Amino acid sequence: MYDKKASDSIRMRALCSNVNPTALEIIPGIYLGSIKTALSKPLLKQIGITHILCAAKDMNPFFPKVWHNTKFNVN
């Protein structure tokens, strides 16, 4: 079940952290990043992201109209 309050809290903590968004290319064309990376629209566009896989609890896609998203609920 989606919990909007929890999701908003997670997003706000990620945006307020002092960690820069980064994406690690683990194999050609496949990147691994943090929630801060997932919230960085400029970075995602810069590295050419076309699809996003979200593995988290109580989290919906951040930019569903911009990228193809797939979500797996993790407890």
PyMOL Python script that loads the backbone (N, CA, C, O; Angstrom):
from pymol import cmd

cmd.read_pdbstr("""\
ATOM      1  N   MET A   1       0.835  -1.170   0.000  1.00  0.00           N
ATOM      2  CA  MET A   1       0.000   0.000   0.000  1.00  0.00           C
ATOM      3  C   MET A   1       0.889   1.246   0.000  1.00  0.00           C
ATOM      4  O   MET A   1       1.847   1.317   0.770  1.00  0.00           O
ATOM      5  N   TYR A   2       0.591   2.205  -0.833  1.00  0.00           N
ATOM      6  CA  TYR A   2       1.367   3.443  -0.969  1.00  0.00           C
ATOM      7  C   TYR A   2       1.059   4.389   0.180  1.00  0.00           C
ATOM      8  O   TYR A   2      -0.106   4.639   0.489  1.00  0.00           O
ATOM      9  N   ASP A   3       2.092   4.910   0.807  1.00  0.00           N
ATOM     10  CA  ASP A   3       1.948   5.843   1.915  1.00  0.00           C
ATOM     11  C   ASP A   3       2.534   7.177   1.473  1.00  0.00           C
ATOM     12  O   ASP A   3       3.750   7.365   1.502  1.00  0.00           O
ATOM     13  N   LYS A   4       1.662   8.115   1.060  1.00  0.00           N
ATOM     14  CA  LYS A   4       2.116   9.397   0.524  1.00  0.00           C
ATOM     15  C   LYS A   4       2.943  10.178   1.546  1.00  0.00           C
ATOM     16  O   LYS A   4       3.950  10.786   1.183  1.00  0.00           O
ATOM     17  N   LYS A   5       2.540  10.172   2.800  1.00  0.00           N
ATOM     18  CA  LYS A   5       3.273  10.912   3.827  1.00  0.00           C
ATOM     19  C   LYS A   5       4.701  10.376   3.981  1.00  0.00           C
ATOM     20  O   LYS A   5       5.654  11.150   4.075  1.00  0.00           O
ATOM     21  N   ALA A   6       4.838   9.057   4.005  1.00  0.00           N
ATOM     22  CA  ALA A   6       6.172   8.454   4.108  1.00  0.00           C
ATOM     23  C   ALA A   6       7.001   8.773   2.871  1.00  0.00           C
ATOM     24  O   ALA A   6       8.184   9.094   2.979  1.00  0.00           O
ATOM     25  N   SER A   7       6.383   8.686   1.699  1.00  0.00           N
ATOM     26  CA  SER A   7       7.087   8.977   0.453  1.00  0.00           C
ATOM     27  C   SER A   7       7.574  10.422   0.416  1.00  0.00           C
ATOM     28  O   SER A   7       8.717  10.680   0.042  1.00  0.00           O
ATOM     29  N   ASP A   8       6.721  11.360   0.801  1.00  0.00           N
ATOM     30  CA  ASP A   8       7.102  12.768   0.823  1.00  0.00           C
ATOM     31  C   ASP A   8       8.238  13.015   1.813  1.00  0.00           C
ATOM     32  O   ASP A   8       9.135  13.813   1.538  1.00  0.00           O
ATOM     33  N   SER A   9       8.209  12.343   2.953  1.00  0.00           N
ATOM     34  CA  SER A   9       9.256  12.484   3.956  1.00  0.00           C
ATOM     35  C   SER A   9      10.600  11.975   3.417  1.00  0.00           C
ATOM     36  O   SER A   9      11.634  12.611   3.622  1.00  0.00           O
ATOM     37  N   ILE A  10      10.580  10.850   2.742  1.00  0.00           N
ATOM     38  CA  ILE A  10      11.803  10.276   2.166  1.00  0.00           C
ATOM     39  C   ILE A  10      12.375  11.225   1.118  1.00  0.00           C
ATOM     40  O   ILE A  10      13.581  11.469   1.093  1.00  0.00           O
ATOM     41  N   ARG A  11      11.529  11.752   0.267  1.00  0.00           N
ATOM     42  CA  ARG A  11      11.987  12.693  -0.770  1.00  0.00           C
ATOM     43  C   ARG A  11      12.621  13.930  -0.147  1.00  0.00           C
ATOM     44  O   ARG A  11      13.684  14.374  -0.579  1.00  0.00           O
ATOM     45  N   MET A  12      11.963  14.486   0.873  1.00  0.00           N
ATOM     46  CA  MET A  12      12.475  15.706   1.499  1.00  0.00           C
ATOM     47  C   MET A  12      13.828  15.458   2.157  1.00  0.00           C
ATOM     48  O   MET A  12      14.728  16.289   2.029  1.00  0.00           O
ATOM     49  N   ARG A  13      13.997  14.340   2.857  1.00  0.00           N
ATOM     50  CA  ARG A  13      15.280  14.029   3.476  1.00  0.00           C
ATOM     51  C   ARG A  13      16.368  13.880   2.414  1.00  0.00           C
ATOM     52  O   ARG A  13      17.495  14.333   2.614  1.00  0.00           O
ATOM     53  N   ALA A  14      16.040  13.254   1.294  1.00  0.00           N
ATOM     54  CA  ALA A  14      17.024  13.073   0.224  1.00  0.00           C
ATOM     55  C   ALA A  14      17.420  14.414  -0.376  1.00  0.00           C
ATOM     56  O   ALA A  14      18.601  14.656  -0.625  1.00  0.00           O
ATOM     57  N   LEU A  15      16.460  15.277  -0.607  1.00  0.00           N
ATOM     58  CA  LEU A  15      16.757  16.576  -1.200  1.00  0.00           C
ATOM     59  C   LEU A  15      17.566  17.467  -0.268  1.00  0.00           C
ATOM     60  O   LEU A  15      18.373  18.278  -0.722  1.00  0.00           O
ATOM     61  N   CYS A  16      17.352  17.317   1.026  1.00  0.00           N
ATOM     62  CA  CYS A  16      18.043  18.163   2.002  1.00  0.00           C
ATOM     63  C   CYS A  16      19.420  17.633   2.384  1.00  0.00           C
ATOM     64  O   CYS A  16      20.193  18.346   3.024  1.00  0.00           O
ATOM     65  N   SER A  17      19.736  16.419   2.013  1.00  0.00           N
ATOM     66  CA  SER A  17      21.050  15.876   2.378  1.00  0.00           C
ATOM     67  C   SER A  17      22.134  16.609   1.596  1.00  0.00           C
ATOM     68  O   SER A  17      21.880  17.173   0.532  1.00  0.00           O
ATOM     69  N   ASN A  18      23.347  16.590   2.146  1.00  0.00           N
ATOM     70  CA  ASN A  18      24.450  17.293   1.472  1.00  0.00           C
ATOM     71  C   ASN A  18      25.239  16.389   0.529  1.00  0.00           C
ATOM     72  O   ASN A  18      26.339  16.746   0.108  1.00  0.00           O
ATOM     73  N   VAL A  19      24.693  15.239   0.199  1.00  0.00           N
ATOM     74  CA  VAL A  19      25.339  14.306  -0.719  1.00  0.00           C
ATOM     75  C   VAL A  19      24.976  14.695  -2.155  1.00  0.00           C
ATOM     76  O   VAL A  19      23.806  14.911  -2.470  1.00  0.00           O
ATOM     77  N   ASN A  20      25.978  14.780  -3.008  1.00  0.00           N
ATOM     78  CA  ASN A  20      25.724  15.090  -4.416  1.00  0.00           C
ATOM     79  C   ASN A  20      25.147  13.868  -5.117  1.00  0.00           C
ATOM     80  O   ASN A  20      25.544  12.739  -4.828  1.00  0.00           O
ATOM     81  N   PRO A  21      24.213  14.090  -6.037  1.00  0.00           N
ATOM     82  CA  PRO A  21      23.675  12.951  -6.788  1.00  0.00           C
ATOM     83  C   PRO A  21      24.736  12.388  -7.731  1.00  0.00           C
ATOM     84  O   PRO A  21      25.371  13.131  -8.480  1.00  0.00           O
ATOM     85  N   THR A  22      24.917  11.091  -7.689  1.00  0.00           N
ATOM     86  CA  THR A  22      25.852  10.431  -8.594  1.00  0.00           C
ATOM     87  C   THR A  22      25.225   9.140  -9.099  1.00  0.00           C
ATOM     88  O   THR A  22      24.355   8.561  -8.449  1.00  0.00           O
ATOM     89  N   ALA A  23      25.667   8.710 -10.235  1.00  0.00           N
ATOM     90  CA  ALA A  23      25.208   7.441 -10.798  1.00  0.00           C
ATOM     91  C   ALA A  23      26.436   6.646 -11.214  1.00  0.00           C
ATOM     92  O   ALA A  23      27.312   7.160 -11.910  1.00  0.00           O
ATOM     93  N   LEU A  24      26.494   5.415 -10.794  1.00  0.00           N
ATOM     94  CA  LEU A  24      27.604   4.532 -11.118  1.00  0.00           C
ATOM     95  C   LEU A  24      27.194   3.626 -12.270  1.00  0.00           C
ATOM     96  O   LEU A  24      26.206   2.900 -12.160  1.00  0.00           O
ATOM     97  N   GLU A  25      27.935   3.657 -13.368  1.00  0.00           N
ATOM     98  CA  GLU A  25      27.649   2.776 -14.501  1.00  0.00           C
ATOM     99  C   GLU A  25      28.223   1.404 -14.176  1.00  0.00           C
ATOM    100  O   GLU A  25      29.433   1.194 -14.259  1.00  0.00           O
ATOM    101  N   ILE A  26      27.341   0.463 -13.801  1.00  0.00           N
ATOM    102  CA  ILE A  26      27.802  -0.854 -13.355  1.00  0.00           C
ATOM    103  C   ILE A  26      28.117  -1.791 -14.514  1.00  0.00           C
ATOM    104  O   ILE A  26      29.004  -2.636 -14.396  1.00  0.00           O
ATOM    105  N   ILE A  27      27.414  -1.660 -15.622  1.00  0.00           N
ATOM    106  CA  ILE A  27      27.742  -2.279 -16.909  1.00  0.00           C
ATOM    107  C   ILE A  27      27.316  -1.277 -17.961  1.00  0.00           C
ATOM    108  O   ILE A  27      26.489  -0.415 -17.665  1.00  0.00           O
ATOM    109  N   PRO A  28      27.837  -1.346 -19.167  1.00  0.00           N
ATOM    110  CA  PRO A  28      27.504  -0.326 -20.165  1.00  0.00           C
ATOM    111  C   PRO A  28      25.992  -0.100 -20.301  1.00  0.00           C
ATOM    112  O   PRO A  28      25.232  -1.014 -20.623  1.00  0.00           O
ATOM    113  N   GLY A  29      25.586   1.147 -20.044  1.00  0.00           N
ATOM    114  CA  GLY A  29      24.187   1.538 -20.186  1.00  0.00           C
ATOM    115  C   GLY A  29      23.310   1.257 -18.982  1.00  0.00           C
ATOM    116  O   GLY A  29      22.129   1.606 -18.995  1.00  0.00           O
ATOM    117  N   ILE A  30      23.856   0.632 -17.932  1.00  0.00           N
ATOM    118  CA  ILE A  30      23.091   0.335 -16.715  1.00  0.00           C
ATOM    119  C   ILE A  30      23.732   1.083 -15.545  1.00  0.00           C
ATOM    120  O   ILE A  30      24.905   0.879 -15.230  1.00  0.00           O
ATOM    121  N   TYR A  31      22.941   1.952 -14.908  1.00  0.00           N
ATOM    122  CA  TYR A  31      23.442   2.785 -13.825  1.00  0.00           C
ATOM    123  C   TYR A  31      22.766   2.427 -12.512  1.00  0.00           C
ATOM    124  O   TYR A  31      21.619   1.982 -12.484  1.00  0.00           O
ATOM    125  N   LEU A  32      23.503   2.632 -11.426  1.00  0.00           N
ATOM    126  CA  LEU A  32      22.984   2.428 -10.079  1.00  0.00           C
ATOM    127  C   LEU A  32      23.137   3.745  -9.346  1.00  0.00           C
ATOM    128  O   LEU A  32      24.207   4.355  -9.367  1.00  0.00           O
ATOM    129  N   GLY A  33      22.062   4.187  -8.695  1.00  0.00           N
ATOM    130  CA  GLY A  33      22.127   5.452  -7.978  1.00  0.00           C
ATOM    131  C   GLY A  33      21.234   5.452  -6.756  1.00  0.00           C
ATOM    132  O   GLY A  33      20.463   4.521  -6.523  1.00  0.00           O
ATOM    133  N   SER A  34      21.356   6.508  -5.988  1.00  0.00           N
ATOM    134  CA  SER A  34      20.589   6.675  -4.766  1.00  0.00           C
ATOM    135  C   SER A  34      19.268   7.389  -5.055  1.00  0.00           C
ATOM    136  O   SER A  34      18.968   7.738  -6.197  1.00  0.00           O
ATOM    137  N   ILE A  35      18.500   7.593  -4.008  1.00  0.00           N
ATOM    138  CA  ILE A  35      17.251   8.339  -4.158  1.00  0.00           C
ATOM    139  C   ILE A  35      17.558   9.777  -4.605  1.00  0.00           C
ATOM    140  O   ILE A  35      16.796  10.368  -5.371  1.00  0.00           O
ATOM    141  N   LYS A  36      18.662  10.327  -4.130  1.00  0.00           N
ATOM    142  CA  LYS A  36      19.030  11.690  -4.549  1.00  0.00           C
ATOM    143  C   LYS A  36      19.326  11.718  -6.055  1.00  0.00           C
ATOM    144  O   LYS A  36      18.997  12.687  -6.739  1.00  0.00           O
ATOM    145  N   THR A  37      19.937  10.670  -6.551  1.00  0.00           N
ATOM    146  CA  THR A  37      20.168  10.561  -7.990  1.00  0.00           C
ATOM    147  C   THR A  37      18.833  10.500  -8.730  1.00  0.00           C
ATOM    148  O   THR A  37      18.646  11.169  -9.746  1.00  0.00           O
ATOM    149  N   ALA A  38      17.921   9.705  -8.218  1.00  0.00           N
ATOM    150  CA  ALA A  38      16.604   9.554  -8.862  1.00  0.00           C
ATOM    151  C   ALA A  38      15.818  10.853  -8.873  1.00  0.00           C
ATOM    152  O   ALA A  38      14.941  11.037  -9.718  1.00  0.00           O
ATOM    153  N   LEU A  39      16.117  11.754  -7.950  1.00  0.00           N
ATOM    154  CA  LEU A  39      15.436  13.049  -7.888  1.00  0.00           C
ATOM    155  C   LEU A  39      16.136  14.124  -8.715  1.00  0.00           C
ATOM    156  O   LEU A  39      15.636  15.243  -8.823  1.00  0.00           O
ATOM    157  N   SER A  40      17.285  13.796  -9.297  1.00  0.00           N
ATOM    158  CA  SER A  40      18.060  14.779 -10.061  1.00  0.00           C
ATOM    159  C   SER A  40      17.750  14.673 -11.555  1.00  0.00           C
ATOM    160  O   SER A  40      18.438  13.981 -12.305  1.00  0.00           O
ATOM    161  N   LYS A  41      16.711  15.370 -11.954  1.00  0.00           N
ATOM    162  CA  LYS A  41      16.296  15.348 -13.361  1.00  0.00           C
ATOM    163  C   LYS A  41      17.443  15.767 -14.299  1.00  0.00           C
ATOM    164  O   LYS A  41      17.635  15.121 -15.329  1.00  0.00           O
ATOM    165  N   PRO A  42      18.206  16.818 -13.983  1.00  0.00           N
ATOM    166  CA  PRO A  42      19.308  17.200 -14.877  1.00  0.00           C
ATOM    167  C   PRO A  42      20.352  16.089 -15.054  1.00  0.00           C
ATOM    168  O   PRO A  42      20.825  15.848 -16.165  1.00  0.00           O
ATOM    169  N   LEU A  43      20.706  15.417 -13.955  1.00  0.00           N
ATOM    170  CA  LEU A  43      21.697  14.342 -14.049  1.00  0.00           C
ATOM    171  C   LEU A  43      21.157  13.186 -14.888  1.00  0.00           C
ATOM    172  O   LEU A  43      21.864  12.656 -15.745  1.00  0.00           O
ATOM    173  N   LEU A  44      19.917  12.800 -14.643  1.00  0.00           N
ATOM    174  CA  LEU A  44      19.326  11.690 -15.402  1.00  0.00           C
ATOM    175  C   LEU A  44      19.308  12.000 -16.898  1.00  0.00           C
ATOM    176  O   LEU A  44      19.593  11.131 -17.722  1.00  0.00           O
ATOM    177  N   LYS A  45      18.975  13.230 -17.240  1.00  0.00           N
ATOM    178  CA  LYS A  45      18.976  13.625 -18.656  1.00  0.00           C
ATOM    179  C   LYS A  45      20.394  13.653 -19.216  1.00  0.00           C
ATOM    180  O   LYS A  45      20.631  13.225 -20.345  1.00  0.00           O
ATOM    181  N   GLN A  46      21.335  14.159 -18.420  1.00  0.00           N
ATOM    182  CA  GLN A  46      22.734  14.276 -18.868  1.00  0.00           C
ATOM    183  C   GLN A  46      23.330  12.922 -19.225  1.00  0.00           C
ATOM    184  O   GLN A  46      24.050  12.812 -20.217  1.00  0.00           O
ATOM    185  N   ILE A  47      23.043  11.892 -18.437  1.00  0.00           N
ATOM    186  CA  ILE A  47      23.646  10.586 -18.716  1.00  0.00           C
ATOM    187  C   ILE A  47      22.784   9.725 -19.636  1.00  0.00           C
ATOM    188  O   ILE A  47      23.148   8.592 -19.949  1.00  0.00           O
ATOM    189  N   GLY A  48      21.649  10.258 -20.067  1.00  0.00           N
ATOM    190  CA  GLY A  48      20.840   9.568 -21.072  1.00  0.00           C
ATOM    191  C   GLY A  48      19.920   8.474 -20.543  1.00  0.00           C
ATOM    192  O   GLY A  48      19.642   7.501 -21.244  1.00  0.00           O
ATOM    193  N   ILE A  49      19.451   8.630 -19.316  1.00  0.00           N
ATOM    194  CA  ILE A  49      18.548   7.628 -18.738  1.00  0.00           C
ATOM    195  C   ILE A  49      17.232   7.609 -19.512  1.00  0.00           C
ATOM    196  O   ILE A  49      16.675   8.661 -19.824  1.00  0.00           O
ATOM    197  N   THR A  50      16.736   6.409 -19.820  1.00  0.00           N
ATOM    198  CA  THR A  50      15.448   6.261 -20.513  1.00  0.00           C
ATOM    199  C   THR A  50      14.438   5.479 -19.683  1.00  0.00           C
ATOM    200  O   THR A  50      13.230   5.639 -19.855  1.00  0.00           O
ATOM    201  N   HIS A  51      14.937   4.624 -18.773  1.00  0.00           N
ATOM    202  CA  HIS A  51      14.069   3.799 -17.936  1.00  0.00           C
ATOM    203  C   HIS A  51      14.590   3.828 -16.499  1.00  0.00           C
ATOM    204  O   HIS A  51      15.797   3.901 -16.266  1.00  0.00           O
ATOM    205  N   ILE A  52      13.667   3.771 -15.544  1.00  0.00           N
ATOM    206  CA  ILE A  52      14.044   3.777 -14.131  1.00  0.00           C
ATOM    207  C   ILE A  52      13.379   2.594 -13.434  1.00  0.00           C
ATOM    208  O   ILE A  52      12.180   2.362 -13.584  1.00  0.00           O
ATOM    209  N   LEU A  53      14.177   1.853 -12.670  1.00  0.00           N
ATOM    210  CA  LEU A  53      13.687   0.755 -11.848  1.00  0.00           C
ATOM    211  C   LEU A  53      13.794   1.203 -10.396  1.00  0.00           C
ATOM    212  O   LEU A  53      14.884   1.512  -9.914  1.00  0.00           O
ATOM    213  N   CYS A  54      12.674   1.238  -9.709  1.00  0.00           N
ATOM    214  CA  CYS A  54      12.637   1.660  -8.309  1.00  0.00           C
ATOM    215  C   CYS A  54      12.370   0.442  -7.436  1.00  0.00           C
ATOM    216  O   CYS A  54      11.350  -0.230  -7.591  1.00  0.00           O
ATOM    217  N   ALA A  55      13.291   0.159  -6.514  1.00  0.00           N
ATOM    218  CA  ALA A  55      13.117  -0.931  -5.562  1.00  0.00           C
ATOM    219  C   ALA A  55      13.087  -0.307  -4.175  1.00  0.00           C
ATOM    220  O   ALA A  55      14.131  -0.108  -3.554  1.00  0.00           O
ATOM    221  N   ALA A  56      11.884   0.001  -3.690  1.00  0.00           N
ATOM    222  CA  ALA A  56      11.737   0.687  -2.408  1.00  0.00           C
ATOM    223  C   ALA A  56      10.358   0.435  -1.819  1.00  0.00           C
ATOM    224  O   ALA A  56       9.444  -0.023  -2.506  1.00  0.00           O
ATOM    225  N   LYS A  57      10.229   0.737  -0.560  1.00  0.00           N
ATOM    226  CA  LYS A  57       8.944   0.634   0.119  1.00  0.00           C
ATOM    227  C   LYS A  57       8.274   2.004   0.106  1.00  0.00           C
ATOM    228  O   LYS A  57       8.922   3.020   0.357  1.00  0.00           O
ATOM    229  N   ASP A  58       6.993   2.029  -0.183  1.00  0.00           N
ATOM    230  CA  ASP A  58       6.200   3.272  -0.126  1.00  0.00           C
ATOM    231  C   ASP A  58       6.768   4.389  -0.998  1.00  0.00           C
ATOM    232  O   ASP A  58       6.831   5.539  -0.562  1.00  0.00           O
ATOM    233  N   MET A  59       7.179   4.069  -2.213  1.00  0.00           N
ATOM    234  CA  MET A  59       7.743   5.085  -3.090  1.00  0.00           C
ATOM    235  C   MET A  59       7.171   4.927  -4.494  1.00  0.00           C
ATOM    236  O   MET A  59       7.239   3.848  -5.082  1.00  0.00           O
ATOM    237  N   ASN A  60       6.615   5.992  -5.019  1.00  0.00           N
ATOM    238  CA  ASN A  60       6.121   5.991  -6.392  1.00  0.00           C
ATOM    239  C   ASN A  60       7.146   6.682  -7.282  1.00  0.00           C
ATOM    240  O   ASN A  60       7.996   7.414  -6.777  1.00  0.00           O
ATOM    241  N   PRO A  61       7.086   6.466  -8.596  1.00  0.00           N
ATOM    242  CA  PRO A  61       8.039   7.098  -9.511  1.00  0.00           C
ATOM    243  C   PRO A  61       8.012   8.625  -9.375  1.00  0.00           C
ATOM    244  O   PRO A  61       6.959   9.220  -9.150  1.00  0.00           O
ATOM    245  N   PHE A  62       9.178   9.240  -9.513  1.00  0.00           N
ATOM    246  CA  PHE A  62       9.286  10.686  -9.369  1.00  0.00           C
ATOM    247  C   PHE A  62       8.883  11.443 -10.632  1.00  0.00           C
ATOM    248  O   PHE A  62       8.274  12.508 -10.536  1.00  0.00           O
ATOM    249  N   PHE A  63       9.207  10.924 -11.798  1.00  0.00           N
ATOM    250  CA  PHE A  63       8.928  11.617 -13.058  1.00  0.00           C
ATOM    251  C   PHE A  63       8.257  10.660 -14.043  1.00  0.00           C
ATOM    252  O   PHE A  63       8.840  10.343 -15.079  1.00  0.00           O
ATOM    253  N   PRO A  64       7.040  10.195 -13.740  1.00  0.00           N
ATOM    254  CA  PRO A  64       6.401   9.173 -14.583  1.00  0.00           C
ATOM    255  C   PRO A  64       6.085   9.643 -16.000  1.00  0.00           C
ATOM    256  O   PRO A  64       5.912   8.814 -16.894  1.00  0.00           O
ATOM    257  N   LYS A  65       6.008  10.946 -16.222  1.00  0.00           N
ATOM    258  CA  LYS A  65       5.705  11.454 -17.561  1.00  0.00           C
ATOM    259  C   LYS A  65       6.962  11.654 -18.402  1.00  0.00           C
ATOM    260  O   LYS A  65       6.879  11.902 -19.605  1.00  0.00           O
ATOM    261  N   VAL A  66       8.136  11.545 -17.759  1.00  0.00           N
ATOM    262  CA  VAL A  66       9.401  11.778 -18.458  1.00  0.00           C
ATOM    263  C   VAL A  66      10.102  10.469 -18.812  1.00  0.00           C
ATOM    264  O   VAL A  66      10.617  10.319 -19.920  1.00  0.00           O
ATOM    265  N   TRP A  67      10.123   9.510 -17.860  1.00  0.00           N
ATOM    266  CA  TRP A  67      10.827   8.245 -18.061  1.00  0.00           C
ATOM    267  C   TRP A  67       9.890   7.059 -17.884  1.00  0.00           C
ATOM    268  O   TRP A  67       8.864   7.153 -17.210  1.00  0.00           O
ATOM    269  N   HIS A  68      10.261   5.936 -18.505  1.00  0.00           N
ATOM    270  CA  HIS A  68       9.549   4.665 -18.277  1.00  0.00           C
ATOM    271  C   HIS A  68       9.964   4.181 -16.892  1.00  0.00           C
ATOM    272  O   HIS A  68      11.154   4.153 -16.577  1.00  0.00           O
ATOM    273  N   ASN A  69       9.008   3.804 -16.074  1.00  0.00           N
ATOM    274  CA  ASN A  69       9.292   3.387 -14.703  1.00  0.00           C
ATOM    275  C   ASN A  69       8.741   1.993 -14.419  1.00  0.00           C
ATOM    276  O   ASN A  69       7.661   1.627 -14.884  1.00  0.00           O
ATOM    277  N   THR A  70       9.504   1.225 -13.647  1.00  0.00           N
ATOM    278  CA  THR A  70       9.048  -0.054 -13.108  1.00  0.00           C
ATOM    279  C   THR A  70       9.341  -0.013 -11.619  1.00  0.00           C
ATOM    280  O   THR A  70      10.402   0.451 -11.200  1.00  0.00           O
ATOM    281  N   LYS A  71       8.402  -0.497 -10.821  1.00  0.00           N
ATOM    282  CA  LYS A  71       8.548  -0.440  -9.367  1.00  0.00           C
ATOM    283  C   LYS A  71       8.421  -1.822  -8.753  1.00  0.00           C
ATOM    284  O   LYS A  71       7.527  -2.591  -9.108  1.00  0.00           O
ATOM    285  N   PHE A  72       9.323  -2.132  -7.825  1.00  0.00           N
ATOM    286  CA  PHE A  72       9.255  -3.343  -7.011  1.00  0.00           C
ATOM    287  C   PHE A  72       9.141  -2.916  -5.561  1.00  0.00           C
ATOM    288  O   PHE A  72       9.974  -2.151  -5.076  1.00  0.00           O
ATOM    289  N   ASN A  73       8.123  -3.398  -4.859  1.00  0.00           N
ATOM    290  CA  ASN A  73       7.989  -3.088  -3.441  1.00  0.00           C
ATOM    291  C   ASN A  73       8.967  -3.935  -2.647  1.00  0.00           C
ATOM    292  O   ASN A  73       9.059  -5.147  -2.839  1.00  0.00           O
ATOM    293  N   VAL A  74       9.698  -3.278  -1.750  1.00  0.00           N
ATOM    294  CA  VAL A  74      10.671  -3.951  -0.896  1.00  0.00           C
ATOM    295  C   VAL A  74      10.292  -3.651   0.541  1.00  0.00           C
ATOM    296  O   VAL A  74      10.042  -2.498   0.893  1.00  0.00           O
ATOM    297  N   ASN A  75      10.247  -4.664   1.356  1.00  0.00           N
ATOM    298  CA  ASN A  75       9.916  -4.448   2.777  1.00  0.00           C
ATOM    299  C   ASN A  75      11.139  -4.225   3.611  1.00  0.00           C
ATOM    300  O   ASN A  75      11.033  -4.029   4.822  1.00  0.00           O
TER     301      ASN A  75
END
""", "prot")
cmd.dss("prot")
cmd.show_as("cartoon", "prot")
cmd.util.cbc("prot")
cmd.orient("prot")
